[in-house]
């Protein structure tokens, strides 16, 4: 593992204690902090922040503006879309039935975390799951299955406890087939058949 080559990754900030293995793609404005290891053939978007003691395994894909807090390992098979937040020490897996004596590199399961989702500190995401757009996984929750868009998931195993606004606050309780307004940012949503659909979100970027 050689020294980081700034000529291949202009406008990327890498701490001197971090390792970045080539080949890889890292977008402009990304910051890589102390003791972090970026492994070959991964793709990291623009404006990301990788905290202390983070591992990005081969072929991992991170979108733009992804925030990964300290002590998180993102294993092969994980895909994070734009604006995903990974809290401190949260956990991904990539094998359903690991055994030390059996090599299962060909059995990795894909985990997809969609745009804007938050995963709280110390939560665990079982591999093969899809986390919906702007879903909010509470601290310490254990996710065993797919999570709908905007769902607030709490507990072990994680269960839905309501809905999360795009701004990150919990939405007020709502009756089916009704409109919900966030008291913090005035975003509006429609709840129908246990699906939350945005009507107006002030955070939309042009």
N, CA and C atoms as a LAMMPS dump frame, in Angstrom:
ITEM: TIMESTEP
0
ITEM: NUMBER OF ATOMS
618
ITEM: BOX BOUNDS ff ff ff
-5.0000000000000000e+02 5.0000000000000000e+02
-5.0000000000000000e+02 5.0000000000000000e+02
-5.0000000000000000e+02 5.0000000000000000e+02
ITEM: ATOMS id mol type element x y z
1 1 1 N 0.841 -1.185 0
2 1 2 C 0 0 0
3 1 3 C 0.88 1.24 0
4 2 1 N 0.796 2.032 -1.071
5 2 2 C 1.631 3.204 -1.193
6 2 3 C 0.967 4.442 -0.611
7 3 1 N 1.665 5.557 -0.736
8 3 2 C 1.125 6.816 -0.283
9 3 3 C -0.01 7.259 -1.192
10 4 1 N -0.927 8.037 -0.638
11 4 2 C -2.056 8.536 -1.409
12 4 3 C -1.564 9.463 -2.517
13 5 1 N -2.062 9.239 -3.723
14 5 2 C -1.661 10.024 -4.877
15 5 3 C -2.692 11.119 -5.127
16 6 1 N -2.377 12.328 -4.689
17 6 2 C -3.328 13.431 -4.827
18 6 3 C -3.58 13.791 -6.284
19 7 1 N -2.66 13.467 -7.165
20 7 2 C -2.868 13.814 -8.575
21 7 3 C -4.006 13.014 -9.2
22 8 1 N -4.283 11.82 -8.647
23 8 2 C -5.383 11.001 -9.169
24 8 3 C -6.721 11.411 -8.583
25 9 1 N -6.702 12.106 -7.447
26 9 2 C -7.936 12.465 -6.758
27 9 3 C -7.865 13.92 -6.311
28 10 1 N -7.963 14.85 -7.252
29 10 2 C -7.877 16.263 -6.882
30 10 3 C -9.03 16.669 -5.983
31 11 1 N -8.75 17.604 -5.087
32 11 2 C -9.768 18.142 -4.179
33 11 3 C -10.312 17.097 -3.216
34 12 1 N -9.525 16.063 -2.902
35 12 2 C -9.882 15.068 -1.892
36 12 3 C -8.915 15.228 -0.718
37 13 1 N -9.466 15.285 0.492
38 13 2 C -8.641 15.448 1.694
39 13 3 C -8.481 14.108 2.389
40 14 1 N -7.23 13.651 2.559
41 14 2 C -6.954 12.356 3.178
42 14 3 C -5.946 12.557 4.308
43 15 1 N -6.299 12.113 5.509
44 15 2 C -5.377 12.218 6.634
45 15 3 C -4.164 11.319 6.405
46 16 1 N -3.015 11.752 6.916
47 16 2 C -1.777 11.01 6.663
48 16 3 C -1.785 9.602 7.241
49 17 1 N -2.66 9.312 8.218
50 17 2 C -2.735 7.976 8.806
51 17 3 C -3.664 7.035 8.039
52 18 1 N -4.408 7.557 7.067
53 18 2 C -5.36 6.745 6.307
54 18 3 C -4.664 6.034 5.149
55 19 1 N -5.252 4.924 4.688
56 19 2 C -4.772 4.199 3.511
57 19 3 C -5.846 4.227 2.438
58 20 1 N -5.443 4.551 1.222
59 20 2 C -6.337 4.511 0.068
60 20 3 C -5.682 3.633 -0.979
61 21 1 N -6.282 2.484 -1.264
62 21 2 C -5.724 1.522 -2.213
63 21 3 C -6.258 1.796 -3.61
64 22 1 N -5.372 1.755 -4.587
65 22 2 C -5.768 1.929 -5.99
66 22 3 C -6.022 0.578 -6.635
67 23 1 N -6.891 0.548 -7.659
68 23 2 C -7.638 1.681 -8.199
69 23 3 C -8.927 1.924 -7.418
70 24 1 N -9.337 3.178 -7.365
71 24 2 C -10.626 3.53 -6.772
72 24 3 C -11.035 4.877 -7.346
73 25 1 N -12.297 5.227 -7.138
74 25 2 C -12.824 6.516 -7.601
75 25 3 C -13.306 7.282 -6.383
76 26 1 N -12.817 8.519 -6.218
77 26 2 C -13.216 9.355 -5.087
78 26 3 C -13.567 10.737 -5.622
79 27 1 N -14.778 11.206 -5.321
80 27 2 C -15.236 12.485 -5.838
81 27 3 C -14.643 13.677 -5.115
82 28 1 N -14.669 14.797 -5.789
83 28 2 C -14.124 16.033 -5.242
84 28 3 C -14.845 16.426 -3.959
85 29 1 N -14.085 16.991 -3.023
86 29 2 C -14.654 17.47 -1.78
87 29 3 C -14.81 16.425 -0.7
88 30 1 N -14.483 15.191 -0.995
89 30 2 C -14.581 14.12 0.007
90 30 3 C -13.424 14.222 0.994
91 31 1 N -13.73 13.91 2.277
92 31 2 C -12.726 13.929 3.342
93 31 3 C -12.62 12.547 3.969
94 32 1 N -11.38 12.088 4.154
95 32 2 C -11.114 10.758 4.709
96 32 3 C -10.214 10.947 5.925
97 33 1 N -10.712 10.538 7.091
98 33 2 C -10.06 10.896 8.342
99 33 3 C -9.179 9.78 8.906
100 34 1 N -8.736 9.947 10.159
101 34 2 C -7.688 9.153 10.8
102 34 3 C -7.962 7.646 10.733
103 35 1 N -6.939 6.877 10.348
104 35 2 C -6.925 5.414 10.429
105 35 3 C -8.008 4.752 9.584
106 36 1 N -8.499 5.445 8.58
107 36 2 C -9.524 4.88 7.697
108 36 3 C -8.853 4.181 6.519
109 37 1 N -9.473 3.092 6.058
110 37 2 C -8.917 2.288 4.964
111 37 3 C -9.942 2.19 3.835
112 38 1 N -9.595 2.75 2.702
113 38 2 C -10.398 2.646 1.484
114 38 3 C -9.74 1.596 0.599
115 39 1 N -10.453 0.528 0.297
116 39 2 C -9.877 -0.608 -0.424
117 39 3 C -10.123 -0.5 -1.929
118 40 1 N -9.46 -1.351 -2.736
119 40 2 C -9.508 -1.177 -4.193
120 40 3 C -10.9 -1.357 -4.781
121 41 1 N -11.099 -0.699 -5.916
122 41 2 C -12.28 -0.884 -6.773
123 41 3 C -13.578 -0.403 -6.133
124 42 1 N -13.49 0.461 -5.136
125 42 2 C -14.704 1.072 -4.601
126 42 3 C -14.933 2.41 -5.298
127 43 1 N -16.167 2.914 -5.188
128 43 2 C -16.532 4.191 -5.793
129 43 3 C -17.146 5.072 -4.708
130 44 1 N -16.548 6.219 -4.481
131 44 2 C -17.004 7.15 -3.461
132 44 3 C -17.34 8.467 -4.149
133 45 1 N -18.524 8.987 -3.882
134 45 2 C -18.996 10.172 -4.577
135 45 3 C -18.397 11.471 -4.058
136 46 1 N -18.994 12.564 -4.49
137 46 2 C -18.532 13.897 -4.128
138 46 3 C -19.021 14.29 -2.72
139 47 1 N -18.193 15.052 -2.024
140 47 2 C -18.606 15.65 -0.769
141 47 3 C -18.894 14.678 0.345
142 48 1 N -18.312 13.498 0.315
143 48 2 C -18.52 12.513 1.386
144 48 3 C -17.586 12.8 2.561
145 49 1 N -17.951 12.28 3.718
146 49 2 C -17.103 12.402 4.898
147 49 3 C -16.985 11.034 5.559
148 50 1 N -15.767 10.49 5.587
149 50 2 C -15.5 9.196 6.203
150 50 3 C -14.739 9.447 7.49
151 51 1 N -15.37 9.148 8.626
152 51 2 C -14.795 9.459 9.924
153 51 3 C -13.626 8.561 10.287
154 52 1 N -13.253 8.618 11.555
155 52 2 C -12.103 7.855 12.045
156 52 3 C -12.404 6.357 12.09
157 53 1 N -11.398 5.549 11.673
158 53 2 C -11.464 4.087 11.783
159 53 3 C -12.615 3.499 10.965
160 54 1 N -12.796 4.001 9.768
161 54 2 C -13.799 3.494 8.83
162 54 3 C -13.111 2.571 7.825
163 55 1 N -13.8 1.496 7.422
164 55 2 C -13.304 0.606 6.371
165 55 3 C -14.311 0.592 5.227
166 56 1 N -13.827 0.857 4.018
167 56 2 C -14.641 0.76 2.81
168 56 3 C -14.075 -0.398 1.998
169 57 1 N -14.813 -1.49 1.918
170 57 2 C -14.315 -2.713 1.284
171 57 3 C -14.366 -2.617 -0.238
172 58 1 N -13.698 -3.547 -0.927
173 58 2 C -13.697 -3.525 -2.39
174 58 3 C -15.101 -3.542 -2.982
175 59 1 N -15.276 -2.748 -4.039
176 59 2 C -16.495 -2.709 -4.852
177 59 3 C -17.686 -2.077 -4.143
178 60 1 N -17.482 -1.514 -2.97
179 60 2 C -18.541 -0.746 -2.315
180 60 3 C -18.817 0.515 -3.133
181 61 1 N -20.076 0.944 -3.145
182 61 2 C -20.47 2.152 -3.864
183 61 3 C -21.113 3.129 -2.88
184 62 1 N -20.557 4.334 -2.794
185 62 2 C -21.144 5.414 -2.008
186 62 3 C -21.538 6.537 -2.952
187 63 1 N -22.738 7.071 -2.779
188 63 2 C -23.175 8.211 -3.574
189 63 3 C -22.544 9.505 -3.102
190 64 1 N -23.144 10.616 -3.481
191 64 2 C -22.649 11.926 -3.081
192 64 3 C -23.147 12.299 -1.689
193 65 1 N -22.33 13.068 -0.962
194 65 2 C -22.715 13.623 0.345
195 65 3 C -23.091 12.543 1.352
196 66 1 N -22.418 11.415 1.308
197 66 2 C -22.627 10.349 2.294
198 66 3 C -21.765 10.647 3.515
199 67 1 N -22.358 10.54 4.691
200 67 2 C -21.636 10.777 5.94
201 67 3 C -21.506 9.451 6.688
202 68 1 N -20.266 9.027 6.938
203 68 2 C -19.999 7.789 7.661
204 68 3 C -19.244 8.151 8.933
205 69 1 N -19.864 7.938 10.074
206 69 2 C -19.254 8.303 11.345
207 69 3 C -18.225 7.254 11.778
208 70 1 N -17.584 7.497 12.914
209 70 2 C -16.459 6.678 13.37
210 70 3 C -16.829 5.198 13.543
211 71 1 N -15.853 4.332 13.252
212 71 2 C -15.925 2.899 13.564
213 71 3 C -17.005 2.155 12.787
214 72 1 N -17.169 2.497 11.523
215 72 2 C -18.134 1.81 10.664
216 72 3 C -17.38 1.072 9.562
217 73 1 N -17.725 -0.204 9.343
218 73 2 C -17.176 -0.982 8.234
219 73 3 C -18.272 -1.206 7.197
220 74 1 N -18.004 -0.807 5.974
221 74 2 C -18.97 -0.977 4.887
222 74 3 C -18.422 -2.054 3.96
223 75 1 N -19.079 -3.213 3.971
224 75 2 C -18.537 -4.404 3.327
225 75 3 C -18.98 -4.523 1.87
226 76 1 N -18.233 -5.327 1.123
227 76 2 C -18.573 -5.607 -0.266
228 76 3 C -20.027 -6.078 -0.367
229 77 1 N -20.757 -5.493 -1.292
230 77 2 C -22.173 -5.795 -1.445
231 77 3 C -23.075 -4.68 -0.964
232 78 1 N -22.51 -3.691 -0.28
233 78 2 C -23.304 -2.57 0.235
234 78 3 C -23.263 -1.415 -0.758
235 79 1 N -24.424 -0.829 -1.007
236 79 2 C -24.559 0.337 -1.876
237 79 3 C -25.297 1.418 -1.091
238 80 1 N -24.691 2.582 -0.961
239 80 2 C -25.326 3.722 -0.299
240 80 3 C -25.579 4.803 -1.34
241 81 1 N -26.825 5.198 -1.493
242 81 2 C -27.144 6.275 -2.429
243 81 3 C -26.805 7.637 -1.816
244 82 1 N -27.123 8.708 -2.536
245 82 2 C -26.792 10.058 -2.089
246 82 3 C -27.395 10.371 -0.721
247 83 1 N -26.664 11.191 0.059
248 83 2 C -27.164 11.793 1.305
249 83 3 C -27.484 10.777 2.396
250 84 1 N -26.901 9.605 2.359
251 84 2 C -27.102 8.608 3.419
252 84 3 C -26.223 8.968 4.617
253 85 1 N -26.757 8.747 5.819
254 85 2 C -26.018 8.991 7.066
255 85 3 C -25.863 7.677 7.817
256 86 1 N -24.6 7.327 8.148
257 86 2 C -24.297 6.137 8.936
258 86 3 C -23.776 6.581 10.302
259 87 1 N -24.521 6.311 11.361
260 87 2 C -24.134 6.726 12.698
261 87 3 C -22.956 5.952 13.244
262 88 1 N -22.368 6.442 14.331
263 88 2 C -21.17 5.807 14.895
264 88 3 C -21.398 4.337 15.235
265 89 1 N -20.463 3.515 14.813
266 89 2 C -20.412 2.093 15.176
267 89 3 C -21.615 1.293 14.698
268 90 1 N -22.376 1.81 13.725
269 90 2 C -23.441 0.977 13.153
270 90 3 C -22.803 -0.124 12.315
271 91 1 N -23.586 -1.19 12.038
272 91 2 C -23.015 -2.412 11.477
273 91 3 C -23.766 -2.85 10.219
274 92 1 N -22.997 -3.123 9.173
275 92 2 C -23.503 -3.849 8.013
276 92 3 C -22.966 -5.276 8.059
277 93 1 N -23.686 -6.2 7.427
278 93 2 C -23.168 -7.547 7.199
279 93 3 C -23.249 -7.83 5.698
280 94 1 N -22.626 -8.91 5.249
281 94 2 C -22.784 -9.274 3.83
282 94 3 C -22.928 -10.774 3.6
283 95 1 N -22.942 -11.551 4.673
284 95 2 C -23.163 -13.004 4.575
285 95 3 C -24.218 -13.387 5.602
286 96 1 N -25.196 -14.201 5.192
287 96 2 C -26.288 -14.6 6.087
288 96 3 C -25.823 -15.602 7.132
289 97 1 N -24.973 -16.552 6.73
290 97 2 C -24.617 -17.667 7.619
291 97 3 C -23.097 -17.858 7.684
292 98 1 N -22.357 -16.896 8.214
293 98 2 C -20.897 -16.992 8.197
294 98 3 C -20.361 -18.112 9.087
295 99 1 N -19.332 -18.771 8.604
296 99 2 C -18.544 -19.728 9.379
297 99 3 C -17.071 -19.455 9.089
298 100 1 N -16.262 -19.475 10.111
299 100 2 C -14.847 -19.197 9.919
300 100 3 C -14.19 -20.202 8.988
301 101 1 N -14.621 -21.469 9.046
302 101 2 C -13.954 -22.515 8.264
303 101 3 C -14.469 -22.623 6.838
304 102 1 N -15.523 -21.869 6.485
305 102 2 C -16.099 -21.96 5.142
306 102 3 C -15.99 -20.596 4.458
307 103 1 N -15.383 -20.575 3.272
308 103 2 C -15.254 -19.331 2.514
309 103 3 C -16.541 -19.084 1.743
310 104 1 N -17.161 -17.923 1.975
311 104 2 C -18.437 -17.62 1.322
312 104 3 C -18.369 -16.297 0.557
313 105 1 N -17.21 -16.001 -0.01
314 105 2 C -17.071 -14.745 -0.743
315 105 3 C -17.992 -14.68 -1.959
316 106 1 N -18.354 -15.821 -2.497
317 106 2 C -19.263 -15.821 -3.637
318 106 3 C -20.719 -15.759 -3.257
319 107 1 N -20.997 -15.615 -1.966
320 107 2 C -22.378 -15.625 -1.489
321 107 3 C -22.781 -14.296 -0.849
322 108 1 N -22.033 -13.241 -1.142
323 108 2 C -22.382 -11.946 -0.565
324 108 3 C -23.772 -11.501 -1.024
325 109 1 N -24.527 -10.945 -0.105
326 109 2 C -25.854 -10.418 -0.402
327 109 3 C -25.775 -8.9 -0.552
328 110 1 N -26.506 -8.361 -1.506
329 110 2 C -26.521 -6.918 -1.735
330 110 3 C -27.427 -6.224 -0.733
331 111 1 N -26.912 -5.181 -0.117
332 111 2 C -27.699 -4.316 0.754
333 111 3 C -27.747 -2.937 0.117
334 112 1 N -28.953 -2.427 -0.096
335 112 2 C -29.142 -1.126 -0.738
336 112 3 C -29.758 -0.154 0.256
337 113 1 N -29.08 0.961 0.48
338 113 2 C -29.622 2.033 1.324
339 113 3 C -29.935 3.208 0.407
340 114 1 N -31.199 3.556 0.317
341 114 2 C -31.634 4.543 -0.667
342 114 3 C -31.441 5.978 -0.167
343 115 1 N -31.656 6.879 -1.087
344 115 2 C -31.384 8.303 -0.92
345 115 3 C -31.904 8.86 0.414
346 116 1 N -30.995 9.476 1.166
347 116 2 C -31.376 10.244 2.341
348 116 3 C -31.657 9.463 3.598
349 117 1 N -31.499 8.152 3.587
350 117 2 C -31.809 7.358 4.776
351 117 3 C -30.774 7.611 5.875
352 118 1 N -31.236 7.475 7.13
353 118 2 C -30.369 7.618 8.298
354 118 3 C -30.333 6.305 9.055
355 119 1 N -29.13 5.897 9.443
356 119 2 C -28.958 4.719 10.281
357 119 3 C -28.271 5.146 11.567
358 120 1 N -28.978 5.03 12.679
359 120 2 C -28.506 5.551 13.944
360 120 3 C -27.348 4.76 14.528
361 121 1 N -26.735 5.34 15.552
362 121 2 C -25.58 4.732 16.204
363 121 3 C -25.889 3.32 16.677
364 122 1 N -24.95 2.41 16.41
365 122 2 C -25.015 1.025 16.894
366 122 3 C -26.162 0.197 16.331
367 123 1 N -26.846 0.675 15.299
368 123 2 C -27.856 -0.182 14.674
369 123 3 C -27.157 -1.231 13.814
370 124 1 N -27.896 -2.291 13.459
371 124 2 C -27.37 -3.374 12.628
372 124 3 C -28.311 -3.605 11.463
373 125 1 N -27.763 -3.72 10.256
374 125 2 C -28.551 -3.954 9.046
375 125 3 C -28.196 -5.337 8.504
376 126 1 N -29.144 -6.272 8.558
377 126 2 C -28.908 -7.603 8.016
378 126 3 C -28.754 -7.523 6.505
379 127 1 N -27.758 -8.213 5.968
380 127 2 C -27.498 -8.13 4.539
381 127 3 C -28.688 -8.641 3.726
382 128 1 N -28.814 -8.101 2.523
383 128 2 C -29.93 -8.43 1.649
384 128 3 C -31.108 -7.509 1.811
385 129 1 N -31.041 -6.584 2.755
386 129 2 C -32.143 -5.657 3.006
387 129 3 C -32.039 -4.434 2.107
388 130 1 N -33.192 -3.819 1.85
389 130 2 C -33.248 -2.522 1.187
390 130 3 C -33.86 -1.52 2.157
391 131 1 N -33.145 -0.428 2.403
392 131 2 C -33.622 0.617 3.289
393 131 3 C -34.169 1.746 2.424
394 132 1 N -35.432 2.086 2.606
395 132 2 C -36.109 3.027 1.73
396 132 3 C -35.63 4.461 1.868
397 133 1 N -36.057 5.285 0.925
398 133 2 C -35.678 6.698 0.897
399 133 3 C -36.113 7.402 2.186
400 134 1 N -35.179 8.133 2.785
401 134 2 C -35.427 8.949 3.97
402 134 3 C -35.979 8.149 5.152
403 135 1 N -35.792 6.83 5.125
404 135 2 C -36.124 6.034 6.31
405 135 3 C -35.193 6.432 7.449
406 136 1 N -35.637 6.163 8.677
407 136 2 C -34.838 6.504 9.857
408 136 3 C -34.754 5.267 10.742
409 137 1 N -33.534 4.703 10.851
410 137 2 C -33.305 3.537 11.694
411 137 3 C -32.779 4.038 13.037
412 138 1 N -33.522 3.785 14.107
413 138 2 C -33.167 4.318 15.415
414 138 3 C -31.876 3.69 15.941
415 139 1 N -31.242 4.383 16.874
416 139 2 C -30.021 3.876 17.5
417 139 3 C -30.271 2.508 18.115
418 140 1 N -29.386 1.557 17.839
419 140 2 C -29.465 0.228 18.422
420 140 3 C -30.458 -0.718 17.79
421 141 1 N -31.212 -0.273 16.797
422 141 2 C -32.201 -1.142 16.152
423 141 3 C -31.502 -2.221 15.319
424 142 1 N -32.177 -3.359 15.152
425 142 2 C -31.651 -4.452 14.334
426 142 3 C -32.636 -4.712 13.194
427 143 1 N -32.231 -4.369 11.979
428 143 2 C -33.106 -4.469 10.811
429 143 3 C -32.913 -5.831 10.156
430 144 1 N -34.006 -6.604 10.044
431 144 2 C -33.947 -7.952 9.492
432 144 3 C -34.61 -8.077 8.128
433 145 1 N -35.266 -7.01 7.673
434 145 2 C -35.998 -7.09 6.403
435 145 3 C -36.059 -5.699 5.776
436 146 1 N -36.664 -5.616 4.6
437 146 2 C -36.758 -4.344 3.888
438 146 3 C -37.522 -3.306 4.71
439 147 1 N -37.144 -2.042 4.509
440 147 2 C -37.75 -0.922 5.227
441 147 3 C -38.374 0.028 4.213
442 148 1 N -39.65 0.409 4.402
443 148 2 C -40.291 1.321 3.443
444 148 3 C -39.702 2.732 3.486
445 149 1 N -39.947 3.494 2.431
446 149 2 C -39.573 4.897 2.418
447 149 3 C -40.159 5.617 3.631
448 150 1 N -39.367 6.473 4.262
449 150 2 C -39.778 7.353 5.359
450 150 3 C -40.128 6.627 6.659
451 151 1 N -39.98 5.318 6.712
452 151 2 C -40.374 4.584 7.917
453 151 3 C -39.41 4.871 9.064
454 152 1 N -39.953 4.974 10.263
455 152 2 C -39.164 5.079 11.489
456 152 3 C -39.137 3.7 12.123
457 153 1 N -37.943 3.11 12.223
458 153 2 C -37.789 1.736 12.696
459 153 3 C -37.076 1.739 14.042
460 154 1 N -37.663 1.024 15.008
461 154 2 C -37.162 1.041 16.382
462 154 3 C -37.152 -0.378 16.935
463 155 1 N -36.133 -0.735 17.714
464 155 2 C -36.173 -1.956 18.506
465 155 3 C -35.403 -3.12 17.928
466 156 1 N -35.486 -4.263 18.671
467 156 2 C -34.802 -5.504 18.311
468 156 3 C -35.811 -6.642 18.373
469 157 1 N -36.226 -7.198 17.223
470 157 2 C -35.925 -6.709 15.878
471 157 3 C -36.637 -5.392 15.599
472 158 1 N -36.161 -4.652 14.624
473 158 2 C -36.729 -3.346 14.322
474 158 3 C -38.15 -3.482 13.79
475 159 1 N -39.037 -2.634 14.327
476 159 2 C -40.427 -2.585 13.882
477 159 3 C -40.809 -1.131 13.601
478 160 1 N -41.771 -0.917 12.703
479 160 2 C -42.168 0.458 12.39
480 160 3 C -42.855 1.119 13.585
481 161 1 N -42.425 2.347 13.868
482 161 2 C -43.001 3.125 14.967
483 161 3 C -43.506 4.468 14.485
484 162 1 N -43.868 4.535 13.22
485 162 2 C -44.355 5.785 12.649
486 162 3 C -43.574 6.149 11.406
487 163 1 N -43.564 7.459 11.108
488 163 2 C -42.951 7.948 9.885
489 163 3 C -42.005 9.095 10.199
490 164 1 N -40.973 9.214 9.399
491 164 2 C -39.968 10.25 9.586
492 164 3 C -40.03 11.234 8.425
493 165 1 N -40.066 12.522 8.749
494 165 2 C -40.026 13.561 7.723
495 165 3 C -38.653 13.579 7.069
496 166 1 N -38.586 14.136 5.89
497 166 2 C -37.291 14.292 5.227
498 166 3 C -36.326 15.113 6.085
499 167 1 N -36.839 16.012 6.918
500 167 2 C -35.968 16.837 7.755
501 167 3 C -35.404 16.057 8.942
502 168 1 N -35.911 14.83 9.19
503 168 2 C -35.368 13.985 10.241
504 168 3 C -36.208 13.893 11.494
505 169 1 N -37.207 14.759 11.638
506 169 2 C -38.097 14.678 12.788
507 169 3 C -39.233 13.693 12.519
508 170 1 N -39.777 13.136 13.595
509 170 2 C -40.905 12.22 13.458
510 170 3 C -42.152 12.997 13.078
511 171 1 N -42.94 12.409 12.176
512 171 2 C -44.194 13.032 11.78
513 171 3 C -45.295 12.719 12.792
514 172 1 N -46.288 13.585 12.911
515 172 2 C -47.414 13.298 13.809
516 172 3 C -48.156 12.042 13.362
517 173 1 N -48.825 11.359 14.299
518 173 2 C -49.649 10.217 13.905
519 173 3 C -50.705 10.641 12.885
520 174 1 N -51.021 9.729 11.979
521 174 2 C -51.985 10.064 10.928
522 174 3 C -52.899 8.89 10.671
523 175 1 N -54.11 9.204 10.275
524 175 2 C -55.059 8.176 9.87
525 175 3 C -54.783 7.792 8.422
526 176 1 N -55.175 6.549 8.045
527 176 2 C -55 6.146 6.645
528 176 3 C -55.708 7.106 5.701
529 177 1 N -55.136 7.269 4.538
530 177 2 C -55.669 8.144 3.499
531 177 3 C -55.861 9.567 4.017
532 178 1 N -54.818 10.073 4.645
533 178 2 C -54.842 11.438 5.17
534 178 3 C -53.555 12.147 4.825
535 179 1 N -53.558 13.464 4.99
536 179 2 C -52.381 14.282 4.755
537 179 3 C -51.704 14.591 6.085
538 180 1 N -50.358 14.494 6.098
539 180 2 C -49.575 14.775 7.3
540 180 3 C -48.673 15.971 7.012
541 181 1 N -48.651 16.921 7.942
542 181 2 C -47.769 18.076 7.829
543 181 3 C -46.739 18.035 8.945
544 182 1 N -45.471 18.181 8.593
545 182 2 C -44.408 18.19 9.594
546 182 3 C -44.459 19.502 10.372
547 183 1 N -44.547 19.46 11.701
548 183 2 C -44.613 20.7 12.484
549 183 3 C -43.295 21.47 12.51
550 184 1 N -42.201 20.842 12.078
551 184 2 C -40.896 21.491 12.14
552 184 3 C -40.542 22.218 10.85
553 185 1 N -40.885 21.635 9.703
554 185 2 C -40.478 22.244 8.431
555 185 3 C -41.638 22.44 7.454
556 186 1 N -42.835 21.971 7.824
557 186 2 C -44.051 22.117 7.016
558 186 3 C -44.028 21.318 5.719
559 187 1 N -43.153 20.322 5.634
560 187 2 C -43.283 19.368 4.542
561 187 3 C -44.62 18.65 4.652
562 188 1 N -45.167 18.237 3.514
563 188 2 C -46.475 17.582 3.494
564 188 3 C -46.382 16.215 2.825
565 189 1 N -47.146 15.265 3.389
566 189 2 C -47.136 13.881 2.913
567 189 3 C -48.558 13.34 2.876
568 190 1 N -48.746 12.31 2.074
569 190 2 C -50.023 11.614 1.975
570 190 3 C -49.81 10.161 2.351
571 191 1 N -50.622 9.643 3.277
572 191 2 C -50.531 8.246 3.702
573 191 3 C -51.693 7.465 3.104
574 192 1 N -51.352 6.49 2.258
575 192 2 C -52.358 5.631 1.639
576 192 3 C -51.822 4.209 1.568
577 193 1 N -52.612 3.265 2.071
578 193 2 C -52.236 1.847 2.029
579 193 3 C -50.843 1.611 2.608
580 194 1 N -50.556 2.28 3.729
581 194 2 C -49.278 2.144 4.434
582 194 3 C -48.085 2.565 3.584
583 195 1 N -48.327 3.455 2.636
584 195 2 C -47.264 4.048 1.828
585 195 3 C -47.309 5.553 2.017
586 196 1 N -46.18 6.143 2.409
587 196 2 C -46.092 7.589 2.604
588 196 3 C -45.491 8.217 1.354
589 197 1 N -46.232 9.162 0.77
590 197 2 C -45.807 9.819 -0.464
591 197 3 C -45.635 11.304 -0.212
592 198 1 N -44.508 11.887 -0.602
593 198 2 C -44.324 13.318 -0.396
594 198 3 C -45.2 14.158 -1.344
595 199 1 N -45.813 15.179 -0.782
596 199 2 C -46.569 16.141 -1.575
597 199 3 C -45.76 17.43 -1.76
598 200 1 N -45.045 17.83 -0.701
599 200 2 C -44.202 19.028 -0.751
600 200 3 C -43.034 18.832 0.205
601 201 1 N -41.82 18.985 -0.328
602 201 2 C -40.623 18.879 0.509
603 201 3 C -39.717 20.076 0.222
604 202 1 N -39.55 20.925 1.227
605 202 2 C -38.774 22.14 1.038
606 202 3 C -37.299 21.898 0.832
607 203 1 N -36.819 20.661 1.091
608 203 2 C -35.395 20.375 0.956
609 203 3 C -35.007 20.005 -0.475
610 204 1 N -35.981 19.913 -1.391
611 204 2 C -35.65 19.545 -2.76
612 204 3 C -34.628 20.519 -3.341
613 205 1 N -33.626 19.964 -4.023
614 205 2 C -32.581 20.774 -4.649
615 205 3 C -32.81 20.83 -6.15
616 206 1 N -32.543 21.971 -6.715
617 206 2 C -32.707 22.12 -8.167
618 206 3 C -31.551 21.428 -8.896
